[in-house]
Amino acid sequence: MIAADRTIALGPALRTLLYLDAHILLNRMRTAARNPLRLILWLLFLLVIVSSLQARTMMNDAIRSRPGPVSGPGPFPMFFDPMPWLRVAATFLPGVVLVAFGVFAIASCRQPLPAFRSAADARFLCGSALPPRLVVLWLVVRVILSLSWRIPLMLYFFIVILPATLGVSGSSGVGALFALLLLTTTAALNLPIFISRQRRFGPNPALVGWLLVLTGLASVLVVFVALTPGAPSLFFTLHSLATSLPPGSWLVAAFTGDGLGLIGLAALAAGSLTLTWLVAGDVYPELWAASARVIVLRRAMRRRGPFMTRGDQRRLLSEAGIAEPGRHQRPMAAASSRGRWVPFGAWTILWKEWLTTRRVAGGLRMPAIVLVLAVILGAGIGAMTRSGVQAAAFLLGPLAYAAVFFSLFTAYRLSGDLRKPIWWLSASSLRTRLAVLLIARSLRIAIPITAGLLTASLVGGSVAFVYVGAPIAVAALWAINGMGVATYAIIPGSSDMRGPGGCLRVVALFIMVIPIGIAAIVGGIAAQSGVGSLVAALVTALAEGWLLIVFAASQLDGNGLAFAQAERR
């Protein structure tokens, strides 16, 4: 703790922090500029974003100039007008936001978000004469900005993409962006929750978090039952209460242009920052201990890959002189496989991925949660199918879009395998090993998706979900993962994968859809049935994924260490 008479004024301290972060950003830009390929790719990425602004503006004008649904066709003549379904989705949002807040409160009890970037950063800031409250609040602002690293992407989406897609005005897009930024600012509550749990004062935040989760789930259940035909009158009575729960109701109001919603979100954000300021006077010890643990594990992940067992984490922290908080020695989640049958050749990678999934921190907990959520969503889609196809598309369409969008802009990592000599000593070809690795990573998502579609088929009474949706999901995941490893072979940097790498994958996705569409048309004509069209499209998608693997193997073969080092830049 710095003595009060040693701290400098807030103005010079704020200028110092701005100077530090500005030079960190400048050094990152200089690092990218030293690599001409990275610089060219980022310039192309920005050029694509800027060039699409005019096209999106023209599309906005064309959509708004069309007659309304009363005098003519609406802005979606090829499909259905999504506005009624968006209003239905807005009724679920208060419950979903409460569930997210509850999970956030539970997670905040274990880890503070405003951690220092490096050990040097922590030593400088903790030992300086900068006011501790300002330093901690600055760390919180860093986290909020990193959570919305996508501020330019959010601007682009809410002001350009969303108005063109849904016919929403640009001012509504700006209001939606501002509302989400205010809601993101409530992440400042993480530090008060963490300090309250560490120092054991006040009510247990985890219990409050579980109460929020249960309340949010009850709200979602009430809204869902109230929308089904023949629902009991009690659920209609509770429907208005379930849809008015803050802060989700404030977010919905802000989306519709209601200033009171923005005022409520602004008050919540200001209260979060104020509470953080009040508790930030003496939190350096907790932040230092948590940051040191994060820094050690982050360095190990860069060297060895993201998958580490609890034993590896304990050993690394012990070597660094850091005790893992609240942890006792536990047996491994998965026993050794000595004497058991293990697949040979490239299929050993599939066994290794399974064993790693069981042994990492958390084990099978997260896959089990994802599987349960997929089954619940599948049951909801199946129940809505009984009300019509459009009702099922209300859930299925956005979920598919979110899965594809997330896959396109997720960094792909291979350095953990490329750095290991045993990876290159295998008798199997590199193409085969990459194919098995993609199968293993595709199964992580394909299994819960298939379980959800199977549940939708059982509840909805239609086998089309599992017979048609499951093969499409598996083929799409295979092709998207193949696209990811091919993009990695061109742009291995993890930060580049989220910028120009994501843009490159979007362009590649549209290019890949063309032969799939042609194959579907040819297969449908040849077989005179939709089955032939589906089979032809699936075979083409699988073939495209294999060709992308062949391309990636040709680039990675003999250059594994160079790609592993480039991934860290």
C-alpha positions in Angstrom: 0.0 0.0 0.0 1.4 3.4 -1.0 1.4 6.1 1.7 -1.1 8.9 1.0 1.6 11.6 1.1 3.5 9.8 -1.7 0.7 9.6 -4.2 0.6 12.1 -7.0 -2.5 14.0 -8.1 -5.2 12.4 -10.3 -4.5 14.5 -13.4 -0.7 13.7 -13.8 -1.4 10.0 -12.8 -4.1 9.7 -15.5 -1.7 11.2 -18.1 1.0 8.7 -17.0 -1.4 5.7 -17.5 -2.5 7.0 -20.8 1.2 7.4 -21.8 1.9 3.8 -20.8 -1.0 2.3 -22.7 -0.4 4.4 -25.7 3.2 3.2 -26.0 2.1 -0.4 -25.5 -0.3 0.0 -28.4 2.4 1.8 -30.5 4.9 -1.0 -29.9 2.3 -3.6 -31.0 1.7 -1.7 -34.2 5.5 -1.4 -34.8 5.8 -5.2 -34.3 3.0 -5.8 -36.9 4.6 -3.3 -39.3 7.9 -5.1 -39.2 6.2 -8.1 -40.9 5.1 -7.0 -44.4 2.7 -10.0 -44.8 0.9 -9.2 -41.6 0.7 -5.5 -42.5 -0.7 -6.2 -46.0 -3.3 -8.6 -44.6 -4.4 -6.1 -42.0 -4.6 -3.4 -44.6 -6.7 -5.7 -46.9 -9.0 -6.5 -43.9 -9.6 -2.8 -43.2 -10.1 -2.2 -46.9 -12.8 -4.9 -47.1 -14.5 -3.4 -44.0 -14.5 0.2 -45.4 -15.5 -0.9 -48.9 -18.6 -2.6 -47.6 -19.9 0.5 -45.9 -21.2 2.0 -49.2 -22.9 -1.3 -50.2 -24.5 -1.6 -46.8 -25.7 2.0 -47.0 -27.3 1.4 -50.4 -29.0 -1.8 -49.0 -30.4 0.1 -46.1 -31.9 2.7 -48.4 -33.4 0.0 -50.6 -34.9 -1.8 -47.7 -36.5 1.3 -46.2 -37.8 2.4 -49.6 -39.9 -0.7 -50.0 -43.6 -0.7 -49.0 -44.6 -2.0 -45.7 -46.4 -5.3 -45.1 -49.8 -3.7 -45.4 -49.5 -2.2 -48.9 -47.1 -4.8 -50.3 -44.4 -7.2 -49.5 -42.2 -6.5 -46.6 -38.4 -6.2 -46.5 -38.0 -10.0 -46.5 -39.8 -11.3 -49.6 -37.7 -14.5 -49.9 -38.2 -15.6 -46.3 -40.4 -14.4 -43.5 -40.5 -11.1 -41.7 -38.3 -11.6 -38.6 -39.6 -8.6 -36.7 -42.4 -10.5 -34.9 -40.0 -13.2 -33.9 -37.5 -10.6 -32.7 -40.2 -9.2 -30.4 -40.7 -12.8 -29.1 -37.0 -13.2 -28.6 -37.0 -9.9 -26.6 -39.3 -11.5 -24.0 -36.6 -14.1 -23.3 -33.8 -11.6 -22.9 -34.5 -10.5 -19.3 -34.2 -14.1 -18.1 -31.1 -14.8 -20.2 -29.4 -11.7 -18.9 -30.1 -12.7 -15.3 -28.6 -16.1 -15.9 -25.5 -14.5 -17.4 -25.2 -12.2 -14.4 -25.5 -15.1 -12.0 -22.8 -17.1 -13.8 -20.7 -14.0 -13.8 -21.1 -13.6 -10.0 -20.3 -17.2 -9.3 -17.1 -17.0 -11.5 -16.1 -13.7 -9.9 -15.7 -15.4 -6.6 -12.7 -17.3 -7.9 -10.8 -15.0 -10.2 -10.5 -11.2 -10.5 -10.8 -9.8 -14.0 -8.6 -6.6 -13.6 -5.3 -8.5 -13.6 -1.9 -7.0 -14.5 -0.6 -7.7 -18.0 2.9 -8.8 -16.9 5.1 -9.0 -13.9 6.9 -5.8 -14.9 3.5 -4.1 -15.3 2.5 -5.2 -11.8 5.8 -4.2 -10.1 5.8 -0.8 -11.7 2.2 0.1 -10.9 2.2 -1.4 -7.4 5.5 0.3 -6.5 4.7 3.7 -8.1 3.2 6.8 -6.5 0.1 6.5 -8.6 -3.1 6.5 -6.5 -4.1 2.9 -6.0 -7.8 3.6 -6.6 -7.0 5.1 -10.0 -4.7 2.2 -10.9 -7.3 -0.4 -10.1 -10.0 1.5 -11.9 -7.7 1.8 -14.9 -7.2 -2.0 -14.8 -11.0 -2.4 -14.8 -11.3 -0.1 -17.8 -8.7 -2.2 -19.6 -10.7 -5.3 -19.0 -13.9 -3.7 -20.2 -12.2 -2.5 -23.3 -10.8 -6.0 -23.9 -14.2 -7.6 -23.4 -15.4 -5.3 -26.1 -12.2 -5.6 -28.2 -14.7 -5.7 -30.8 -15.8 -2.0 -30.3 -15.0 -1.3 -34.0 -16.7 -4.6 -34.9 -19.7 -3.8 -32.7 -19.9 -0.4 -34.3 -19.8 -2.0 -37.7 -22.4 -4.6 -36.7 -24.9 -2.4 -34.9 -24.7 0.6 -37.2 -24.1 -1.1 -40.6 -24.9 -4.8 -40.6 -27.9 -4.8 -38.3 -29.8 -2.0 -40.0 -29.3 -3.6 -43.4 -30.3 -7.0 -42.3 -33.4 -6.1 -40.2 -34.3 -2.8 -41.7 -33.4 -1.1 -38.4 -32.5 2.6 -38.5 -28.9 3.7 -37.9 -29.9 5.7 -34.8 -31.4 2.5 -33.3 -28.1 0.7 -34.1 -26.2 3.4 -32.2 -28.6 3.1 -29.3 -28.1 -0.7 -29.2 -24.4 -0.3 -29.3 -24.4 2.2 -26.4 -26.7 0.0 -24.3 -24.4 -3.0 -24.8 -21.4 -1.0 -23.8 -23.1 0.2 -20.6 -24.1 -3.4 -19.8 -20.5 -4.5 -20.4 -19.3 -1.8 -17.9 -21.1 -3.8 -15.2 -18.1 -6.2 -15.4 -16.6 -3.8 -12.9 -18.6 -5.6 -10.2 -16.1 -8.5 -10.5 -13.6 -6.9 -8.2 -16.0 -6.1 -5.3 -17.4 -9.6 -5.6 -13.9 -11.2 -5.5 -12.7 -9.1 -2.6 -15.9 -9.8 -0.7 -15.4 -13.5 -1.1 -11.7 -13.4 -0.3 -12.1 -11.4 2.9 -15.2 -13.1 4.0 -17.4 -10.1 4.6 -21.0 -9.6 3.6 -23.2 -12.3 2.1 -21.7 -15.1 0.0 -21.7 -13.7 -3.6 -21.9 -17.3 -5.0 -25.3 -17.8 -3.3 -26.5 -14.5 -4.8 -25.2 -15.7 -8.2 -27.1 -19.0 -7.9 -30.3 -17.1 -6.9 -29.9 -15.0 -10.1 -29.4 -18.1 -12.2 -32.5 -19.7 -10.8 -34.6 -16.5 -11.2 -33.4 -16.2 -14.8 -34.2 -19.8 -15.6 -37.7 -19.4 -14.0 -38.2 -16.3 -16.2 -37.3 -18.2 -19.4 -39.5 -21.1 -18.4 -42.5 -18.8 -17.7 -42.1 -17.0 -21.0 -41.7 -20.3 -22.9 -44.8 -21.9 -21.3 -46.8 -18.7 -21.8 -46.1 -18.8 -25.6 -47.3 -22.4 -26.0 -50.9 -23.0 -26.8 -53.2 -24.0 -23.9 -50.8 -22.7 -21.2 -52.3 -22.3 -17.7 -53.6 -18.8 -16.8 -51.0 -18.6 -14.0 -48.1 -18.3 -16.5 -50.0 -15.6 -18.4 -50.2 -13.7 -15.1 -46.5 -14.1 -14.4 -45.5 -13.3 -18.0 -45.5 -9.5 -17.5 -43.3 -9.9 -14.4 -40.9 -12.2 -16.2 -40.4 -9.8 -19.1 -39.9 -6.8 -16.9 -36.9 -8.1 -14.8 -34.0 -5.6 -15.0 -31.4 -5.2 -16.4 -32.6 -7.3 -19.3 -35.8 -5.2 -19.6 -33.7 -2.0 -19.7 -31.6 -3.5 -22.5 -34.8 -4.3 -24.5 -36.1 -0.8 -23.8 -32.8 0.8 -25.0 -33.0 -1.3 -28.2 -36.4 0.2 -28.9 -35.2 3.7 -28.4 -36.6 4.2 -24.8 -34.4 6.7 -23.0 -35.4 5.3 -19.6 -33.7 2.0 -20.4 -30.5 3.8 -21.2 -30.8 5.7 -17.9 -31.2 2.5 -16.0 -28.2 0.9 -17.7 -26.1 4.0 -17.1 -27.0 4.1 -13.4 -26.1 0.4 -13.1 -22.7 1.0 -14.9 -22.0 4.1 -12.7 -22.9 2.2 -9.6 -20.6 -0.7 -10.6 -17.6 1.7 -11.2 -18.4 3.6 -7.9 -18.4 0.4 -5.9 -15.1 -0.7 -7.5 -13.6 2.7 -6.6 -14.7 2.3 -3.0 -13.1 -1.1 -2.5 -10.0 -0.4 -4.6 -8.0 1.4 -1.9 -6.2 -1.7 -0.6 -6.5 -4.6 -3.0 -3.0 -4.8 -4.4 -2.2 -8.0 -2.4 -5.1 -9.9 -3.9 -4.5 -8.6 -7.4 -0.8 -9.4 -7.2 -1.4 -13.0 -6.1 -4.1 -13.6 -8.8 -2.1 -11.8 -11.5 1.1 -13.8 -10.7 -0.8 -17.0 -11.1 -2.4 -15.9 -14.4 1.0 -14.7 -15.8 2.7 -18.0 -15.0 -0.1 -20.1 -16.5 -0.3 -17.8 -19.6 3.4 -18.2 -20.3 3.1 -21.9 -20.0 0.1 -22.0 -22.4 2.1 -20.1 -25.0 4.9 -22.6 -24.8 2.9 -25.8 -24.4 -0.6 -25.1 -25.7 -3.9 -24.4 -23.9 -4.5 -27.9 -22.5 -2.9 -28.5 -19.1 -3.8 -30.9 -16.3 -4.3 -29.8 -12.7 -1.0 -31.5 -11.9 0.8 -29.5 -14.5 -0.7 -26.3 -13.1 0.2 -27.1 -9.5 3.8 -28.0 -10.6 4.2 -24.7 -12.5 2.8 -22.6 -9.7 5.0 -24.4 -7.2 8.1 -23.8 -9.2 7.2 -20.1 -9.5 6.7 -20.0 -5.7 3.0 -19.4 -6.0 0.5 -21.4 -3.9 -2.7 -22.3 -5.7 -5.5 -20.8 -3.6 -7.9 -23.2 -1.9 -6.6 -26.3 -3.7 -5.7 -29.5 -2.1 -3.9 -32.4 -3.7 -6.3 -34.4 -5.7 -5.9 -37.6 -7.7 -5.9 -37.3 -11.5 -9.3 -37.1 -13.1 -8.3 -39.9 -15.5 -6.1 -42.8 -14.6 -3.1 -43.9 -16.7 -3.9 -46.0 -19.7 -1.1 -48.5 -19.1 -2.3 -51.9 -20.2 -5.3 -50.5 -22.0 -5.9 -50.7 -25.7 -4.9 -47.4 -27.5 -5.6 -46.7 -31.2 -2.5 -47.0 -33.4 -1.2 -44.6 -36.0 -2.8 -41.2 -36.5 -5.8 -42.3 -34.5 -3.7 -42.0 -31.3 -4.4 -38.3 -31.6 -8.1 -38.9 -31.1 -7.3 -40.9 -27.9 -4.9 -38.1 -26.8 -7.5 -35.4 -27.3 -10.1 -37.5 -25.3 -7.6 -38.1 -22.5 -6.6 -34.4 -22.5 -10.3 -33.4 -22.2 -10.7 -35.6 -19.1 -7.5 -34.5 -17.4 -7.6 -30.7 -17.9 -8.9 -28.5 -15.1 -12.6 -29.0 -15.0 -12.5 -32.3 -16.8 -15.8 -33.2 -18.4 -17.7 -30.6 -16.6 -17.9 -28.1 -19.4 -18.7 -30.7 -22.2 -21.4 -32.0 -19.9 -22.9 -28.5 -19.4 -22.8 -27.9 -23.2 -24.5 -31.2 -23.8 -27.3 -30.4 -21.3 -27.8 -27.0 -22.9 -28.0 -28.5 -26.3 -30.6 -31.0 -25.1 -32.7 -28.2 -23.5 -32.5 -26.1 -26.7 -33.4 -29.1 -28.8 -36.4 -29.7 -26.6 -37.4 -26.1 -27.1 -37.0 -26.3 -30.9 -39.0 -29.5 -31.0 -41.8 -27.9 -28.9 -41.9 -24.9 -31.2 -42.1 -27.1 -34.3 -45.6 -28.1 -33.3 -46.6 -24.5 -33.8 -45.1 -24.2 -37.3 -41.8 -24.3 -39.2 -41.2 -20.6 -38.7 -41.3 -21.0 -34.9 -38.5 -23.6 -35.1 -36.5 -21.4 -37.4 -36.8 -18.7 -34.7 -34.4 -20.7 -32.5 -32.6 -22.9 -35.0 -31.5 -20.1 -37.4 -29.9 -17.7 -34.8 -28.2 -20.7 -33.1 -26.7 -21.9 -36.4 -25.6 -18.4 -37.3 -24.0 -17.9 -33.9 -22.1 -21.2 -34.2 -20.8 -20.3 -37.6 -19.9 -16.8 -36.7 -18.0 -17.9 -33.5 -16.1 -20.6 -35.5 -15.0 -18.1 -38.2 -13.6 -15.6 -35.7 -12.0 -18.0 -33.3 -8.2 -18.3 -33.2 -6.9 -21.7 -34.2 -3.9 -23.1 -32.2 -1.5 -25.8 -33.2 1.7 -24.7 -31.5 1.2 -27.2 -28.6 1.5 -30.1 -31.1 4.0 -28.5 -33.6 6.5 -27.9 -30.8 6.6 -31.6 -29.8 9.2 -33.8 -31.5 7.0 -36.8 -31.1 4.4 -35.1 -33.4 7.0 -35.2 -36.3 8.3 -38.7 -35.5 5.0 -40.4 -36.3 4.9 -42.9 -39.1 1.5 -41.5 -40.3 1.5 -38.7 -42.8 0.9 -35.1 -41.7 -2.3 -35.0 -43.7 -3.7 -38.0 -41.8 -2.7 -36.6 -38.5 -4.3 -33.2 -39.3 -7.5 -35.0 -40.5 -7.8 -37.0 -37.2 -7.1 -33.8 -35.2 -9.9 -32.1 -37.1 -12.2 -35.0 -36.4 -11.5 -34.8 -32.7 -12.1 -31.1 -32.6 -15.2 -31.4 -34.7 -16.7 -34.0 -32.4 -16.5 -31.6 -29.4 -19.3 -29.6 -31.1 -20.9 -32.2 -33.3 -21.8 -34.5 -30.4 -23.9 -31.9 -28.5 -25.4 -30.6 -31.7 -26.5 -34.1 -32.7 -27.9 -34.7 -29.2 -29.9 -31.5 -29.4 -31.2 -32.4 -32.9 -32.1 -35.9 -31.7 -34.1 -34.3 -28.8 -35.8 -31.9 -31.2 -36.8 -34.9 -33.3 -38.2 -36.8 -30.3 -40.1 -33.8 -28.9 -41.3 -32.4 -32.2 -42.2 -35.7 -33.8 -40.1 -35.0 -37.0 -37.1 -37.1 -37.9 -35.9 -34.4 -40.3 -34.0 -32.7 -37.5 -31.6 -35.7 -36.9 -31.6 -37.2 -40.4 -31.0 -33.9 -42.2 -29.7 -31.5 -39.6 -27.1 -33.9 -38.0 -25.3 -34.7 -41.3 -25.3 -31.1 -42.3 -23.9 -30.0 -39.0 -21.1 -32.6 -39.1 -20.1 -31.7 -42.7 -20.2 -28.0 -41.9 -18.0 -28.4 -38.8 -15.6 -30.5 -40.8 -15.4 -27.9 -43.6 -15.1 -24.9 -41.2 -12.4 -26.6 -39.1 -10.6 -27.4 -42.4 -10.9 -23.8 -43.3 -9.4 -22.9 -39.9 -6.3 -25.0 -40.2 -5.8 -23.8 -43.8 -6.1 -20.2 -42.6 -3.6 -21.0 -39.8 -1.2 -22.2 -42.5 -1.4 -18.7 -44.0 -1.8 -16.5 -40.9 -0.6 -18.3 -37.8 -0.7 -15.4 -35.4 -3.6 -15.7 -32.9 -4.4 -11.9 -33.0 -4.3 -12.0 -36.8 -6.8 -14.9 -36.9 -9.4 -12.7 -35.2 -8.9 -9.8 -37.7 -7.8 -10.5 -41.3 -7.9 -14.3 -40.5 -11.6 -14.0 -39.8 -12.2 -11.9 -42.8 -10.3 -14.4 -45.0 -12.4 -17.3 -43.6 -15.6 -15.3 -44.3 -14.5 -14.9 -48.0 -13.5 -18.5 -48.1 -16.9 -19.6 -46.7 -18.7 -17.8 -49.6 -16.3 -19.4 -52.1 -16.9 -22.8 -50.6 -20.6 -22.4 -50.7 -20.6 -22.1 -54.5 -19.5 -25.6 -55.4 -21.6 -27.0 -52.6 -24.7 -25.3 -54.1 -23.8 -26.5 -57.6 -23.3 -30.1 -56.4 -26.7 -29.9 -54.5 -28.5 -28.8 -57.7 -26.8 -31.4 -59.9 -27.4 -34.2 -57.3 -31.1 -33.2 -57.0 -31.6 -33.2 -60.7 -29.7 -36.6 -61.1 -31.6 -38.3 -58.3 -34.9 -36.5 -58.7 -35.1 -36.1 -55.0 -34.0 -34.0 -52.1 -31.9 -36.9 -50.7 -29.7 -36.8 -53.8 -29.2 -33.1 -53.4 -28.3 -33.5 -49.7 -25.9 -36.3 -50.3 -24.1 -34.4 -53.1 -23.8 -31.3 -50.9 -22.4 -33.3 -48.0 -19.9 -35.1 -50.2 -18.7 -31.8 -51.7 -18.3 -30.2 -48.2 -16.3 -33.2 -47.0 -14.1 -33.1 -50.1 -13.5 -29.4 -49.6 -12.4 -29.9 -46.0 -10.0 -32.6 -47.2 -8.5 -30.3 -49.8 -8.0 -27.6 -47.2 -6.2 -30.2 -45.0 -3.9 -31.1 -48.0 -3.1 -27.4 -48.5 -2.3 -26.9 -44.8 -0.1 -30.0 -44.6 1.9 -28.8 -47.6 2.5 -25.5 -45.8 3.3 -26.9 -42.3 5.5 -29.8 -43.4 9.0 -29.0 -42.3 8.1 -25.6 -40.9 6.4 -26.6 -37.6 8.7 -24.6 -35.3 8.4 -21.5 -37.4 4.6 -21.6 -37.3 4.6 -22.3 -33.6 6.8 -19.2 -33.0 4.7 -17.1 -35.4 1.5 -18.1 -33.5 2.7 -16.2 -30.4 3.2 -12.9 -32.2 
